[in-house]
């Protein structure tokens, strides 16, 4: 009808919010991602007011967090990701004192397995341990011990690798206990409150023969992922550009079903394209949830459907996902990472203010006759 707006407009102005449009053969190239124009004076207050964070999903008791970030450059999001991986502190085994080991596993192998076990302790209650301090101080960490005493078994079954008559001893993460000193648990509870040994209870540490003996102590200290990967508080922390899928024309009937099958895992709640029926019973394709798009270009290779879909990524809009190891919720880790970035910015501003040269004033020179 004259004067009616088309359902699928193709004006070039609508592509301004897209920094990348996918094609069949060309690689994805992100261009013009800066939100600050070089000719417009930069105002920090205006820049921060435009930044928006929207939490999309939080599950697994707060360990998994997914949120969207709007109007921010990629380097800012990447700085947040690097801070989560390498600069937010956490608690991990830093020193193992092996007292007795008669198992087939070497001391180094047991130390490696114990070193990657996540412990449930709040790093904000502890300090970084200096090199000249003892590891058993409550100010710098927690001390655990594990002790398995040998049992008497028949000599005929002592050196048999696999014997169904002998029940092997399996050591799990729940076997880590506090030291036998009576004052240690009370002092630790007064300092940091109730402390659990590990994040998960069924983490297998080693399998022993009943005649074997193992005894050692573990000092859990505060550290950052930049020093070692075991101190990283997150298992995954990544971001991706927010996708946008737009239908350029009506896709009905058999084409709608083929369009739905062009996207990977397009079923149930994870459907990107959905086929719906109108009142007349005609089936047509609609975009249900384009944020689940993972980069498949199968639809662009179809000669009959490539002109019906436009796939792009929105400018300066990102999807960020964080999964905590278990010691602290993901929301706390993101706040700690933002605090680290804020402190770093303030440090560099002080450095710039100290070494910045004063701006020379304009002096009008008068001519003397």
C-alpha positions in Angstrom: 0.0 0.0 0.0 1.3 3.5 -0.7 2.7 5.2 2.3 3.1 2.0 4.3 6.6 1.1 5.7 8.0 -2.1 4.3 8.4 -5.0 6.7 12.0 -5.7 5.7 13.6 -2.4 4.8 17.0 -2.5 3.0 18.2 1.0 3.6 21.9 1.5 4.1 21.3 3.6 7.2 20.2 0.5 9.1 23.7 -1.1 8.7 25.5 1.7 10.6 25.1 -0.1 13.9 26.8 -3.2 12.4 30.6 -3.4 12.5 30.7 -6.7 10.5 28.4 -8.3 7.9 29.1 -11.9 7.0 29.4 -13.1 3.5 29.8 -16.5 1.9 33.6 -16.6 1.2 35.2 -13.5 2.7 36.6 -13.6 6.3 34.8 -11.7 9.0 36.5 -8.2 9.3 35.4 -5.9 12.1 35.8 -2.3 11.0 35.1 1.1 12.6 34.7 -0.2 16.2 35.7 3.1 17.9 32.7 4.9 19.5 34.8 8.1 19.9 35.1 10.2 16.8 38.6 11.6 16.4 37.3 15.1 15.6 34.9 15.3 18.5 36.4 16.3 21.9 36.4 13.3 24.3 34.3 13.7 27.5 34.8 11.0 30.1 31.4 11.6 31.8 29.6 11.3 28.5 31.5 8.1 27.7 30.7 6.4 31.0 27.0 7.4 30.9 26.6 5.5 27.6 28.1 2.3 29.0 25.5 -0.2 30.0 25.7 -3.7 31.6 22.7 -6.0 31.5 22.7 -9.4 33.3 21.2 -12.0 31.0 21.6 -15.3 32.9 22.9 -16.5 36.3 22.8 -20.2 37.2 24.7 -22.9 39.0 24.3 -21.1 42.3 25.9 -18.0 41.0 29.0 -19.6 39.6 28.0 -19.0 35.9 27.3 -15.4 34.8 26.3 -14.1 31.4 25.8 -10.4 30.8 25.7 -8.0 27.9 27.9 -4.9 27.6 26.8 -1.9 25.4 28.7 1.1 24.0 32.2 0.0 25.0 35.3 -0.7 22.9 36.8 -4.2 22.5 40.0 -3.3 24.3 38.1 -2.4 27.4 36.3 -5.8 27.4 39.5 -7.5 26.7 41.1 -5.8 29.7 38.3 -7.1 31.9 38.8 -10.6 30.6 42.6 -10.5 31.3 42.0 -9.1 34.8 39.7 -12.0 35.5 42.1 -14.6 34.3 45.4 -13.2 35.6 45.0 -10.5 38.2 42.0 -11.4 40.5 43.5 -13.3 43.5 42.4 -16.7 44.7 43.5 -19.4 47.1 45.4 -22.4 45.8 48.0 -24.9 47.1 51.4 -23.2 47.2 53.6 -25.6 49.2 53.3 -29.3 50.0 55.4 -30.9 52.7 55.6 -34.6 51.9 56.2 -36.7 55.1 55.6 -40.2 53.9 54.9 -41.7 50.5 55.0 -45.4 49.8 52.6 -45.3 46.8 53.5 -45.9 43.2 53.0 -42.2 42.5 56.0 -39.9 42.8 56.0 -36.9 45.1 56.0 -34.6 42.0 52.9 -36.3 40.5 51.0 -36.1 43.8 52.0 -32.5 44.2 50.8 -31.7 40.7 47.4 -33.4 41.3 46.9 -31.6 44.6 48.0 -28.3 43.2 45.1 -28.2 40.7 42.4 -28.9 43.4 40.3 -25.8 44.0 39.9 -24.8 47.6 36.9 -22.9 49.0 38.4 -19.9 50.8 37.9 -16.2 50.5 41.1 -14.6 49.3 40.0 -11.2 50.6 40.5 -12.4 54.2 44.2 -13.1 53.6 47.4 -11.2 52.6 50.0 -12.1 50.0 52.8 -14.0 51.6 56.3 -12.5 51.4 59.2 -14.7 50.6 60.7 -14.4 54.1 57.5 -15.4 56.0 56.6 -18.9 57.2 53.8 -20.6 55.3 51.9 -21.8 58.4 50.8 -18.3 59.5 47.0 -17.6 59.5 47.6 -14.2 58.0 48.8 -15.6 54.7 46.9 -18.9 54.2 45.4 -22.1 55.5 47.1 -25.4 56.4 45.6 -28.8 55.6 46.9 -32.3 56.1 46.1 -35.7 54.6 47.1 -38.9 56.3 46.5 -42.5 55.2 47.9 -45.2 57.4 48.7 -48.7 56.0 46.7 -51.8 56.8 47.8 -55.3 57.3 47.2 -57.5 54.2 48.4 -60.9 53.2 51.8 -61.1 51.6 50.5 -63.0 48.6 48.3 -60.0 47.6 50.7 -57.2 48.5 52.5 -57.0 45.2 49.6 -58.0 42.9 48.6 -54.9 40.7 45.0 -55.8 40.3 43.3 -58.2 42.8 39.5 -58.4 43.2 39.9 -59.6 46.7 41.6 -56.3 47.8 39.6 -53.1 48.1 41.7 -50.2 46.9 41.8 -47.0 48.9 40.6 -44.0 47.0 41.5 -40.5 48.3 39.1 -37.7 47.6 39.2 -34.0 48.3 37.1 -34.5 51.4 40.0 -36.3 53.1 41.9 -33.0 53.6 41.6 -32.1 57.2 42.8 -29.3 59.5 46.1 -30.0 61.4 45.8 -31.9 64.6 46.9 -28.9 66.7 43.8 -28.1 68.8 44.1 -24.3 68.5 44.4 -24.1 64.7 40.7 -24.6 63.8 39.4 -22.2 66.4 41.9 -19.5 65.4 41.0 -19.9 61.7 37.3 -19.7 62.4 37.7 -16.5 64.4 39.6 -15.0 61.5 37.7 -16.0 58.3 34.6 -17.8 59.7 33.6 -21.3 58.6 36.0 -22.7 56.0 35.4 -25.7 53.8 38.3 -27.6 52.5 37.5 -27.9 48.7 35.0 -26.8 46.2 33.8 -30.3 45.2 33.8 -33.4 47.5 34.4 -36.1 44.9 37.7 -34.9 43.4 39.9 -38.0 43.1 43.5 -37.3 44.3 45.0 -40.8 44.3 44.3 -44.5 44.5 46.3 -46.5 47.0 46.8 -50.2 47.9 45.8 -50.9 51.5 49.4 -51.6 52.4 50.6 -48.2 51.2 51.0 -45.1 53.3 50.7 -41.4 52.4 51.0 -38.4 54.6 51.6 -34.8 53.7 50.6 -31.2 54.5 49.3 -28.6 52.1 49.6 -24.8 52.5 46.9 -22.9 50.7 48.1 -19.4 49.9 46.9 -16.3 48.1 48.1 -15.7 44.5 47.1 -14.5 41.1 46.9 -16.3 37.8 49.7 -14.2 36.3 52.1 -16.3 38.5 50.5 -19.7 38.0 47.3 -21.0 36.3 46.2 -22.7 39.5 45.6 -19.2 41.1 43.1 -18.3 38.3 39.7 -17.9 39.9 37.7 -18.6 36.7 37.6 -21.7 34.5 36.2 -19.7 31.5 36.0 -16.0 30.9 35.5 -14.9 27.3 33.5 -12.4 25.3 32.1 -12.3 21.7 30.5 -9.7 19.6 26.7 -9.7 19.8 25.2 -11.2 16.6 22.2 -9.9 14.7 20.2 -12.0 12.2 17.7 -10.1 10.0 15.3 -11.5 7.5 15.2 -9.5 4.3 12.1 -11.1 2.9 9.3 -13.5 3.8 10.4 -17.1 4.0 7.4 -19.4 3.9 6.6 -23.1 3.5 9.4 -25.5 2.6 11.9 -22.7 2.6 11.2 -21.9 6.2 12.0 -25.4 7.3 15.2 -25.4 5.2 16.2 -22.1 6.8 15.7 -23.5 10.2 17.9 -26.5 9.5 20.7 -24.2 8.2 21.6 -23.2 11.8 23.4 -25.6 14.2 21.5 -26.9 17.2 18.4 -25.1 16.2 16.0 -27.0 18.4 13.9 -26.3 21.4 15.0 -23.5 23.7 18.2 -23.1 21.6 16.3 -22.3 18.4 17.7 -19.4 16.4 15.1 -19.6 13.7 11.6 -20.8 14.5 8.8 -21.8 12.1 5.4 -20.4 13.2 1.9 -20.6 11.7 -0.5 -17.7 11.2 -4.3 -17.8 11.4 -4.6 -19.1 7.9 -2.2 -22.0 8.6 0.7 -20.7 6.5 4.1 -21.4 7.9 6.7 -18.7 8.0 10.2 -18.3 9.5 10.9 -15.8 12.2 14.1 -15.0 14.2 13.6 -16.3 17.8 17.0 -15.8 19.5 19.9 -14.5 17.4 22.3 -14.3 20.4 22.7 -18.1 20.2 24.4 -17.7 16.7 27.8 -19.3 16.7 29.2 -18.3 13.3 27.8 -21.0 10.9 27.5 -19.8 7.3 25.6 -22.7 5.9 22.6 -20.5 5.0 24.9 -18.2 3.0 26.0 -21.1 0.8 22.4 -21.8 -0.2 21.6 -20.0 -3.4 17.9 -19.8 -2.7 18.2 -18.5 0.9 21.3 -16.3 0.8 19.3 -13.3 -0.3 16.8 -13.8 2.5 19.1 -13.4 5.5 21.6 -10.9 6.6 24.0 -11.9 9.4 26.1 -9.3 11.2 27.6 -8.2 14.5 26.5 -5.2 16.4 28.9 -2.3 16.9 30.4 -2.1 20.4 28.0 -4.6 21.9 29.4 -7.8 23.5 28.3 -10.9 25.3 30.5 -11.8 28.2 30.5 -15.1 30.0 32.2 -15.9 33.3 32.3 -19.3 35.1 33.9 -19.3 38.5 35.9 -22.2 39.8 33.8 -22.2 42.9 35.5 -20.3 45.7 33.6 -17.0 45.0 30.5 -16.2 42.9 31.1 -14.8 39.4 29.5 -11.5 40.3 32.1 -10.9 43.1 34.9 -11.8 40.7 33.7 -9.3 38.1 33.5 -6.6 40.7 37.0 -7.4 41.9 38.3 -7.2 38.3 36.6 -3.8 37.7 38.2 -2.6 41.0 41.6 -3.7 39.7 41.1 -1.8 36.4 39.9 1.3 38.3 43.0 1.3 40.5 45.2 0.9 37.5 43.6 3.8 35.7 44.0 6.0 38.8 47.7 5.0 39.1 48.4 6.0 35.5 46.5 9.3 35.9 48.8 10.1 38.8 51.8 9.3 36.8 50.7 11.4 33.9 49.8 14.3 36.2 53.4 14.2 37.7 55.2 14.2 34.4 52.9 16.3 32.4 54.5 19.5 31.2 52.6 22.8 31.9 50.9 24.3 29.0 52.6 27.5 28.0 50.5 30.6 28.1 50.2 32.8 25.1 52.0 36.0 25.6 51.6 38.9 23.3 54.8 40.6 22.6 54.7 44.3 22.1 56.9 46.0 19.7 59.1 48.7 21.2 60.2 51.4 19.1 
